[in-house]
Amino acid sequence: MALGLLFVLFVVMIVLGIISTVLLFKVKNSNTSDVILVLMTAYSLLIAYLGANAEPTNFVVQQVMHWVIGFVAVAGTGVRFVTKKQSMLSKILVTISVAGGLYTLFLM
């Protein structure tokens, strides 16, 4: 039963990552794109939290790796709001962070 619930969580997280990434690149409205960018950053930090807490306490390198991947999204959001304009770099950084976080959470 527990493995079934974990599989459902896995599928929901993957689908949420795919849908939010597609929306981030397809939406043309600046305000909506900013909201999606911030929500994806929060989602990436949630993934980093789950990944870091899933590791045993003596696997410090892997825990730090999860947090570094999570904070790539913060850097991407920072690029967006420091430059005060929409940039492809910020969207790519957030997307890499979400995809990398999901990869390290479930496949490593």
PyMOL CGO cylinders between C-alpha atoms (Angstrom):
from pymol import cmd
from pymol.cgo import CYLINDER

trace = [
    CYLINDER, 0.00, 0.00, 0.00, 2.77, 2.44, 0.89, 0.3, 1, 1, 1, 1, 1, 1,
    CYLINDER, 2.77, 2.44, 0.89, 4.62, 1.84, -2.38, 0.3, 1, 1, 1, 1, 1, 1,
    CYLINDER, 4.62, 1.84, -2.38, 1.43, 2.57, -4.29, 0.3, 1, 1, 1, 1, 1, 1,
    CYLINDER, 1.43, 2.57, -4.29, 1.06, 5.91, -2.54, 0.3, 1, 1, 1, 1, 1, 1,
    CYLINDER, 1.06, 5.91, -2.54, 4.69, 6.74, -3.25, 0.3, 1, 1, 1, 1, 1, 1,
    CYLINDER, 4.69, 6.74, -3.25, 4.13, 5.93, -6.92, 0.3, 1, 1, 1, 1, 1, 1,
    CYLINDER, 4.13, 5.93, -6.92, 1.11, 8.24, -7.00, 0.3, 1, 1, 1, 1, 1, 1,
    CYLINDER, 1.11, 8.24, -7.00, 3.19, 10.99, -5.36, 0.3, 1, 1, 1, 1, 1, 1,
    CYLINDER, 3.19, 10.99, -5.36, 5.92, 10.40, -7.95, 0.3, 1, 1, 1, 1, 1, 1,
    CYLINDER, 5.92, 10.40, -7.95, 3.50, 10.67, -10.88, 0.3, 1, 1, 1, 1, 1, 1,
    CYLINDER, 3.50, 10.67, -10.88, 1.79, 13.77, -9.48, 0.3, 1, 1, 1, 1, 1, 1,
    CYLINDER, 1.79, 13.77, -9.48, 5.12, 15.52, -8.90, 0.3, 1, 1, 1, 1, 1, 1,
    CYLINDER, 5.12, 15.52, -8.90, 6.36, 14.70, -12.40, 0.3, 1, 1, 1, 1, 1, 1,
    CYLINDER, 6.36, 14.70, -12.40, 3.12, 15.84, -14.04, 0.3, 1, 1, 1, 1, 1, 1,
    CYLINDER, 3.12, 15.84, -14.04, 3.13, 19.04, -11.97, 0.3, 1, 1, 1, 1, 1, 1,
    CYLINDER, 3.13, 19.04, -11.97, 6.71, 19.74, -13.06, 0.3, 1, 1, 1, 1, 1, 1,
    CYLINDER, 6.71, 19.74, -13.06, 5.90, 19.15, -16.72, 0.3, 1, 1, 1, 1, 1, 1,
    CYLINDER, 5.90, 19.15, -16.72, 2.73, 21.24, -16.70, 0.3, 1, 1, 1, 1, 1, 1,
    CYLINDER, 2.73, 21.24, -16.70, 4.35, 24.15, -14.86, 0.3, 1, 1, 1, 1, 1, 1,
    CYLINDER, 4.35, 24.15, -14.86, 7.36, 24.10, -17.22, 0.3, 1, 1, 1, 1, 1, 1,
    CYLINDER, 7.36, 24.10, -17.22, 5.14, 24.16, -20.30, 0.3, 1, 1, 1, 1, 1, 1,
    CYLINDER, 5.14, 24.16, -20.30, 3.07, 26.98, -18.84, 0.3, 1, 1, 1, 1, 1, 1,
    CYLINDER, 3.07, 26.98, -18.84, 6.20, 28.95, -17.94, 0.3, 1, 1, 1, 1, 1, 1,
    CYLINDER, 6.20, 28.95, -17.94, 7.40, 28.97, -21.53, 0.3, 1, 1, 1, 1, 1, 1,
    CYLINDER, 7.40, 28.97, -21.53, 3.99, 29.30, -23.26, 0.3, 1, 1, 1, 1, 1, 1,
    CYLINDER, 3.99, 29.30, -23.26, 2.35, 32.09, -21.22, 0.3, 1, 1, 1, 1, 1, 1,
    CYLINDER, 2.35, 32.09, -21.22, 2.97, 35.52, -22.76, 0.3, 1, 1, 1, 1, 1, 1,
    CYLINDER, 2.97, 35.52, -22.76, 1.48, 37.68, -19.99, 0.3, 1, 1, 1, 1, 1, 1,
    CYLINDER, 1.48, 37.68, -19.99, 4.28, 39.11, -17.85, 0.3, 1, 1, 1, 1, 1, 1,
    CYLINDER, 4.28, 39.11, -17.85, 2.40, 39.03, -14.54, 0.3, 1, 1, 1, 1, 1, 1,
    CYLINDER, 2.40, 39.03, -14.54, 1.19, 35.46, -15.03, 0.3, 1, 1, 1, 1, 1, 1,
    CYLINDER, 1.19, 35.46, -15.03, 4.68, 34.38, -16.03, 0.3, 1, 1, 1, 1, 1, 1,
    CYLINDER, 4.68, 34.38, -16.03, 6.08, 35.96, -12.85, 0.3, 1, 1, 1, 1, 1, 1,
    CYLINDER, 6.08, 35.96, -12.85, 3.54, 34.11, -10.70, 0.3, 1, 1, 1, 1, 1, 1,
    CYLINDER, 3.54, 34.11, -10.70, 4.38, 30.79, -12.39, 0.3, 1, 1, 1, 1, 1, 1,
    CYLINDER, 4.38, 30.79, -12.39, 8.10, 31.50, -11.94, 0.3, 1, 1, 1, 1, 1, 1,
    CYLINDER, 8.10, 31.50, -11.94, 7.69, 32.15, -8.21, 0.3, 1, 1, 1, 1, 1, 1,
    CYLINDER, 7.69, 32.15, -8.21, 5.46, 29.09, -7.77, 0.3, 1, 1, 1, 1, 1, 1,
    CYLINDER, 5.46, 29.09, -7.77, 8.01, 26.92, -9.58, 0.3, 1, 1, 1, 1, 1, 1,
    CYLINDER, 8.01, 26.92, -9.58, 10.74, 28.30, -7.33, 0.3, 1, 1, 1, 1, 1, 1,
    CYLINDER, 10.74, 28.30, -7.33, 8.71, 27.36, -4.27, 0.3, 1, 1, 1, 1, 1, 1,
    CYLINDER, 8.71, 27.36, -4.27, 8.09, 23.93, -5.81, 0.3, 1, 1, 1, 1, 1, 1,
    CYLINDER, 8.09, 23.93, -5.81, 11.81, 23.49, -6.42, 0.3, 1, 1, 1, 1, 1, 1,
    CYLINDER, 11.81, 23.49, -6.42, 12.57, 24.37, -2.80, 0.3, 1, 1, 1, 1, 1, 1,
    CYLINDER, 12.57, 24.37, -2.80, 9.93, 21.86, -1.68, 0.3, 1, 1, 1, 1, 1, 1,
    CYLINDER, 9.93, 21.86, -1.68, 11.60, 19.21, -3.83, 0.3, 1, 1, 1, 1, 1, 1,
    CYLINDER, 11.60, 19.21, -3.83, 14.98, 20.14, -2.33, 0.3, 1, 1, 1, 1, 1, 1,
    CYLINDER, 14.98, 20.14, -2.33, 13.54, 19.85, 1.17, 0.3, 1, 1, 1, 1, 1, 1,
    CYLINDER, 13.54, 19.85, 1.17, 12.02, 16.45, 0.46, 0.3, 1, 1, 1, 1, 1, 1,
    CYLINDER, 12.02, 16.45, 0.46, 15.23, 15.22, -1.15, 0.3, 1, 1, 1, 1, 1, 1,
    CYLINDER, 15.23, 15.22, -1.15, 17.51, 16.46, 1.61, 0.3, 1, 1, 1, 1, 1, 1,
    CYLINDER, 17.51, 16.46, 1.61, 15.32, 14.97, 4.33, 0.3, 1, 1, 1, 1, 1, 1,
    CYLINDER, 15.32, 14.97, 4.33, 15.03, 11.66, 2.49, 0.3, 1, 1, 1, 1, 1, 1,
    CYLINDER, 15.03, 11.66, 2.49, 18.79, 11.14, 2.73, 0.3, 1, 1, 1, 1, 1, 1,
    CYLINDER, 18.79, 11.14, 2.73, 20.33, 9.58, 5.84, 0.3, 1, 1, 1, 1, 1, 1,
    CYLINDER, 20.33, 9.58, 5.84, 21.96, 12.02, 8.25, 0.3, 1, 1, 1, 1, 1, 1,
    CYLINDER, 21.96, 12.02, 8.25, 25.49, 10.94, 7.38, 0.3, 1, 1, 1, 1, 1, 1,
    CYLINDER, 25.49, 10.94, 7.38, 25.00, 11.56, 3.63, 0.3, 1, 1, 1, 1, 1, 1,
    CYLINDER, 25.00, 11.56, 3.63, 25.87, 15.24, 3.94, 0.3, 1, 1, 1, 1, 1, 1,
    CYLINDER, 25.87, 15.24, 3.94, 27.21, 15.63, 0.39, 0.3, 1, 1, 1, 1, 1, 1,
    CYLINDER, 27.21, 15.63, 0.39, 23.95, 14.40, -1.11, 0.3, 1, 1, 1, 1, 1, 1,
    CYLINDER, 23.95, 14.40, -1.11, 21.93, 16.66, 1.20, 0.3, 1, 1, 1, 1, 1, 1,
    CYLINDER, 21.93, 16.66, 1.20, 23.99, 19.68, 0.16, 0.3, 1, 1, 1, 1, 1, 1,
    CYLINDER, 23.99, 19.68, 0.16, 23.57, 18.67, -3.49, 0.3, 1, 1, 1, 1, 1, 1,
    CYLINDER, 23.57, 18.67, -3.49, 19.78, 18.72, -3.08, 0.3, 1, 1, 1, 1, 1, 1,
    CYLINDER, 19.78, 18.72, -3.08, 19.89, 22.18, -1.54, 0.3, 1, 1, 1, 1, 1, 1,
    CYLINDER, 19.89, 22.18, -1.54, 22.25, 23.54, -4.21, 0.3, 1, 1, 1, 1, 1, 1,
    CYLINDER, 22.25, 23.54, -4.21, 19.92, 22.31, -6.95, 0.3, 1, 1, 1, 1, 1, 1,
    CYLINDER, 19.92, 22.31, -6.95, 17.01, 23.93, -5.11, 0.3, 1, 1, 1, 1, 1, 1,
    CYLINDER, 17.01, 23.93, -5.11, 18.75, 27.27, -4.77, 0.3, 1, 1, 1, 1, 1, 1,
    CYLINDER, 18.75, 27.27, -4.77, 19.46, 27.40, -8.52, 0.3, 1, 1, 1, 1, 1, 1,
    CYLINDER, 19.46, 27.40, -8.52, 15.76, 28.29, -8.81, 0.3, 1, 1, 1, 1, 1, 1,
    CYLINDER, 15.76, 28.29, -8.81, 16.22, 31.08, -6.28, 0.3, 1, 1, 1, 1, 1, 1,
    CYLINDER, 16.22, 31.08, -6.28, 19.08, 32.40, -8.42, 0.3, 1, 1, 1, 1, 1, 1,
    CYLINDER, 19.08, 32.40, -8.42, 16.84, 32.26, -11.48, 0.3, 1, 1, 1, 1, 1, 1,
    CYLINDER, 16.84, 32.26, -11.48, 14.08, 34.16, -9.74, 0.3, 1, 1, 1, 1, 1, 1,
    CYLINDER, 14.08, 34.16, -9.74, 16.65, 36.64, -8.47, 0.3, 1, 1, 1, 1, 1, 1,
    CYLINDER, 16.65, 36.64, -8.47, 17.85, 37.23, -12.03, 0.3, 1, 1, 1, 1, 1, 1,
    CYLINDER, 17.85, 37.23, -12.03, 14.28, 37.96, -13.07, 0.3, 1, 1, 1, 1, 1, 1,
    CYLINDER, 14.28, 37.96, -13.07, 13.56, 40.48, -10.35, 0.3, 1, 1, 1, 1, 1, 1,
    CYLINDER, 13.56, 40.48, -10.35, 16.98, 42.16, -10.26, 0.3, 1, 1, 1, 1, 1, 1,
    CYLINDER, 16.98, 42.16, -10.26, 17.00, 42.86, -14.00, 0.3, 1, 1, 1, 1, 1, 1,
    CYLINDER, 17.00, 42.86, -14.00, 13.32, 43.91, -13.89, 0.3, 1, 1, 1, 1, 1, 1,
    CYLINDER, 13.32, 43.91, -13.89, 12.55, 42.18, -17.20, 0.3, 1, 1, 1, 1, 1, 1,
    CYLINDER, 12.55, 42.18, -17.20, 11.56, 38.78, -18.50, 0.3, 1, 1, 1, 1, 1, 1,
    CYLINDER, 11.56, 38.78, -18.50, 14.63, 36.76, -19.44, 0.3, 1, 1, 1, 1, 1, 1,
    CYLINDER, 14.63, 36.76, -19.44, 15.01, 33.30, -20.86, 0.3, 1, 1, 1, 1, 1, 1,
    CYLINDER, 15.01, 33.30, -20.86, 17.92, 32.70, -18.44, 0.3, 1, 1, 1, 1, 1, 1,
    CYLINDER, 17.92, 32.70, -18.44, 15.68, 32.93, -15.38, 0.3, 1, 1, 1, 1, 1, 1,
    CYLINDER, 15.68, 32.93, -15.38, 13.14, 30.53, -16.89, 0.3, 1, 1, 1, 1, 1, 1,
    CYLINDER, 13.14, 30.53, -16.89, 15.87, 28.06, -17.85, 0.3, 1, 1, 1, 1, 1, 1,
    CYLINDER, 15.87, 28.06, -17.85, 17.45, 28.17, -14.39, 0.3, 1, 1, 1, 1, 1, 1,
    CYLINDER, 17.45, 28.17, -14.39, 14.15, 27.48, -12.67, 0.3, 1, 1, 1, 1, 1, 1,
    CYLINDER, 14.15, 27.48, -12.67, 13.33, 24.68, -15.12, 0.3, 1, 1, 1, 1, 1, 1,
    CYLINDER, 13.33, 24.68, -15.12, 16.76, 23.08, -14.62, 0.3, 1, 1, 1, 1, 1, 1,
    CYLINDER, 16.76, 23.08, -14.62, 16.28, 23.29, -10.88, 0.3, 1, 1, 1, 1, 1, 1,
    CYLINDER, 16.28, 23.29, -10.88, 12.87, 21.59, -10.94, 0.3, 1, 1, 1, 1, 1, 1,
    CYLINDER, 12.87, 21.59, -10.94, 13.99, 18.89, -13.39, 0.3, 1, 1, 1, 1, 1, 1,
    CYLINDER, 13.99, 18.89, -13.39, 17.27, 18.30, -11.57, 0.3, 1, 1, 1, 1, 1, 1,
    CYLINDER, 17.27, 18.30, -11.57, 15.53, 18.19, -8.22, 0.3, 1, 1, 1, 1, 1, 1,
    CYLINDER, 15.53, 18.19, -8.22, 13.03, 15.62, -9.42, 0.3, 1, 1, 1, 1, 1, 1,
    CYLINDER, 13.03, 15.62, -9.42, 15.82, 13.58, -10.98, 0.3, 1, 1, 1, 1, 1, 1,
    CYLINDER, 15.82, 13.58, -10.98, 17.91, 13.54, -7.81, 0.3, 1, 1, 1, 1, 1, 1,
    CYLINDER, 17.91, 13.54, -7.81, 14.88, 12.96, -5.60, 0.3, 1, 1, 1, 1, 1, 1,
    CYLINDER, 14.88, 12.96, -5.60, 13.59, 9.89, -7.38, 0.3, 1, 1, 1, 1, 1, 1,
    CYLINDER, 13.59, 9.89, -7.38, 16.40, 8.46, -9.47, 0.3, 1, 1, 1, 1, 1, 1,
    CYLINDER, 16.40, 8.46, -9.47, 19.55, 8.86, -7.39, 0.3, 1, 1, 1, 1, 1, 1,
]
cmd.load_cgo(trace, "trace")
